[in-house]
Amino acid sequence: MLRDELRDAMLAAMKAGKAVEKNILRVALGEVQTAESRSGEDAPDAEIQKMLRKLIKSIGETRDATPAGAQRVTLDEEIAVLETYLPRTLTVDQIVAALTPHADAIRAAGNDGQAMGLAMKQLKAAGAAVESQDVQAAIRALRS
């Protein structure tokens, strides 16, 4: 389970003296434990990945508001650590390739929202990990 991977990595970071990695993994595990205590059951990996994405987004927003310097480098390191526990997302070109068999239906959609719905349905059925802005870019490429 992903929770166990995070815990093992945090312990390894503690032993290796990697403060940044240890601290961000401790925060992530805290989020997981809070969610599990609220629900009363173990969080599935998909839910933990969702928590990690939310944490990465929050750290990214903080990083964007932080002037260049040591703190910004630390925030970049935290994001890099957390991203290692998420599946790789498809690039725009890979999304276009995955949606090419459905391009006619996407072009025929009444608007971008409907096209997005069709695209996401196909991508989720294929089990693809994607970012919404990348799907939107792929849809624009297919519809142009």
N, C-alpha and C positions, 0 to 999 in steps of 0.2 A: 504494500500500500504506500501511497505517496506520503502519508503522514509519517510512516516509519522511516522512509528515505530522508525526509526533512530532519527528523530527530537524530538519525545516525550521522547525517552531514553536520548538524550542529555540534554534536559531541566530537566529531573529527576536527572541526574548526577550532573548538576549545582546546583540544590537545595540541593542535598545530600552532596555536597562538594567533589565529586569523580573526582579529577582533570584528572587522566589518562583516565578514561572512557569519560569524557567530551571532552578532547582534540582529542582523536582518532575518536570519533563520529563527531566532528566538521570537521576534515579532510575528513572523508568519505562523509559527506553531501556536502562539497565543491566540491569533485569529481563529485558527482551526479549533483549538480547545474551547474557545468561547462559543463558537457555532455548535459544537458537539454537545456542550452542556445545555444550551438552549433547546436543542432538539431531543436530547436524551439518547442519541444513537451516534454511531461512527459516521463521519462525513465520507461520502464516496469520493473517489479521486476526481471526478468531474467537478464536484462542488469545491474541492480544495484548489483545483486549477482556476476556477472562477475567482476564488478569494485571492489567489496569487496575482491574477490579471488586474484585479481591483487595486491591490497593493502596489503593483508596478505603475499603474496609471497615477495613483496618488503621489508616489515618489517622483514620477516624471513631471508632474505639475509643479511640485516643490523645486525640482531641479531647474525647470524653465524659469522660475521666479528668483533663482539664486544667481548672484553674479559669479563670474569665473573665479575659481579658487579651489582650495583644498576641500571645502564642503561639497562643491559640485562634483569633484572627482569621486568622493565617497558615495554620493548618491548614484553616480554612474556605476560604481562597483556593486552597489546593492541591487540595482536593476539587473545587471549581468548575472549575479548569483541567482536571483529568482527566476530569470528566464531559462536557466538550465533545467528547471523542473517542469517546463511547459513544452508541449509538442510544438514542433516547428510549424509555423503557418505558411500557407502557400503564397507565392509571389503573385503579382497581378498577371504576369504571363502564364503562370501555371493555372490560375483561375480561369483565364480566357480559354486555355486548352481544355480544361475540364468541362467548361460550359459550351464549347463548340458544337457538340451533338444536339444541344438544346437552343442553339442560337436563333432559329426561326421562331420559336415560342417566345423567347425574350424580346426579339424585335417586334413581335406582334402584340406585346403587352401594351395596354392603354397608356401607361405612364411609367416613370422610373420606379415608383413604389411597387407597382405590380410586377415589374421586371425583377426587382430586388427579391420579392417574395418567391418568384419562380426559381431564381438563381439559388437562393438560400435553401430552398427545399431540395434541390438537386445536390447541392454541396453537402448538406447535412446527411442526406441519404447515402452519399459516398463516404461519409465519415471524415470529410476534409476539415482541417482546422484553418479558419480564415478570419481576417479582420474585416469589419464592415466597410471601412473606407477603401480597402483593396477590392472588395466585391463591387462597390460602386464604380470604381475606376474601370474594372473589367466590363461591367455592363455598358458604360459609356463607350468603350472600345468596340464592343459587339454591336451596339445600336448605331454607331456612326457609319 
